[in-house]
Amino acid sequence: MSLSWFKNYAGLTLDEQQMKDIPNPTAELVIHVTLKDVQAFGLIGTLIVGPISALRRPETRSLLGLRRRMTRCGLAGVALGLVAGPLMTYARIYNQSEEAVYDRCYRLRNNRGQVRVDQASIVGLLGGGGLSIALKKCPMFGGLIGMSIGVLGMAFYNNKPKGHTEEHAKEDKDTKEDAEENTKEDSKGKAGK
């Protein structure tokens, strides 16, 4: 982990040299996969398993019961993500070279969609928890709901039709230029044979 990793997650613009500054790619990848697992399992526990669990029993078929089941299942999902993330990462990179892990981290740093989802989940977690504290409610429930809204909101934002924002227009242009460059290289390679 390096200062450039924190700057990237904070949304600051980094030059190419700073993006390539990855002193410990394995730790960075473990953190990334663990965060994704926490997001996924926490969201599933909070928004899917919790409500189903609450509706199964008559004593939890109330707003209070629903909130408690969503919180309990969401926290169980977060705990599962904290355990599964490192295990999944190490199982995946077990036979990979350090260069392959470094390359994966570099690509993740440059994937603005992934970074936006992570940023939104953290902001949602802190915002939801903080709002719950201000309202004298359960901060864990507020944090789980905030994290889930952040993940779903950014997933929606990242997948809306391209060209609606300047950033998407730039991404489209870069992708088109990369495709044209690859086509030229392929043509040269075939012509040389």
N, C-alpha and C positions, 0 to 999 in steps of 0.2 A: 504494500500500500504506500502511496506517496501523496504528497500535497496535490499533485495534478489530478489524482483520482477524486479527492474531495472537491476540488474546484469544478471538475466536470459534473459531479452530482449537484453542485450548487448552481449550475447553469451558467457558469462563466465561460467565456470563449477562450479556447486554448489553441496555441499554434501546434503544428505537426510534431515538433520535437517534444512538447509537453505531453501530447497524446501518446507518444511512443515511450514515455518514461514510465515503465512498469517494472519496478524492482522485484516484486514478489507476485508473479502472475497466479500462482496456485492459491494464495490467500485471497486474491481479488476474485478469482473464479468461485471459490467456496462461498464467499460473501454474496456474490451475485446469485448463485443457485439457491442458497439458503433464503435470501430475500424473496426470490420468486416462489419458493415452496411455501414460505410464510404467507405471502399474498394469496396464493391459490388455495391452500388448505384453510386459511383463516376466512376467506370469502365463502368457500363452500360450506364450512361449518356454521358461519353466521347467517348466511342468506338462504341456504338450502336445508342442511341437516337440522339446524335449530328450529325453524318453523315446523318442519315435518315432525320432529320429536315432540314439540309442544302440542301439536294437534292430535297426537296419538293418545294422550292421556287427558281425561276430563278435568283433572285438577290444574292442568297447565293451560287450559283453553281460555286464557284471559290475556290482556295486554302485559300485565306483570309477569305472568307465567311465560309468555312468549319472549319477553325481553330477557328473562333469566335463562331460558333454554338457548336462545341465540347467543348470549354471552358465554355460557358454559361450552357450547359446541364450537363457537368461534375460538375460544381460548385453547380448546383441545386441538383444533386445527393448527393454530399458531405453534403450539408445543410440538405437534407432529412435524411441522415444517422445519422447526429448529433442529430436530433430530435427523429428519430425512435429507435435508439439504447437504450437509457435509458427507453423509453416506453416499448419496447419489453422485456427488461431484467426484469423490475418490474412486468410486466404482467405474465411472466414465473415463477418468484420466489415468487409470492404473497403468496402462501400456502405452500412453501417449508421451511423445517427447516434450521437453521443456519448450521447444519452439512452437509446437502445436498448441500448447496451453497459452503461451504468450500471444500467438496469433488470434486465438479465440477471445482473449481479454481485449486486445487491440480493437477487434471488430465490435465487441460489446460497447466499448467506450465511444465508438463512432456511430453506434446505432441510436439515433436521437429518440426514436420511438420507445426503446427499452428504458432509456434514461428518464424520459418524461413520465412513464408509468411508475418508475421507482420514486421519482420526486413527488408525484401526486399522491402515492400511497403513504409516503412519510408525512407530507403536509396534511393529508386527510386524517391520519392517525393522531397527529399532534393537535390539529384543529378540533377534531371530534372529541378527543379526550379533554382538551381545554374548555370547550364549550360545555361539556357535561359537568365539569368541576364548577364552572361558573353558575350553572343551573342547579347545582347540588344534586346531581344524578350520578349514576355509575360511570366513572371515566373509562372503564374497560369496554363497556357497551358502546359508548360514544366513539372511542378510538377504533373499535372494530368496524362500526358502521362508516366512519370517516375513511378508514383505509379502503374498505370495499367500494365506496363511492369514488375515491380517487383512482383505484385500479380500473373500474368500469368506465368512468368518465374519460380517462386517457386512452383506454382501448377504443372507445367510440371515436374520440378525436383523431387518433392515429389511423383509423380505418375509414374515415369519411372520404368522399371522392377527392382525388388529387386536384391541385390547381386552385383550391379555395383560399390558400394562404401563400404568402411570399416564400415561406420555408418549403412548402410542398412543391411550388414551382421550381425552386432551386434544386430540390432533390430529384425531380423529374428530369431537369436539364442534365444533372450530373449522371444519372442513370443512362440517359440516352447517349451521352458522350462516351461513357464506358462501353456501352454496347457497340457503338460505331468503331471504337478503338479495337475491341475484341474481334469484330468482323474483319477489319483490315489485317490484323495479325493472323487470323485463320486463313485469309485469302493468300497472304504471303507464304504461309507454311505449306499450303496445298500447291502453290505455283512452283515452290522450290523442289517438290517431289518428282 
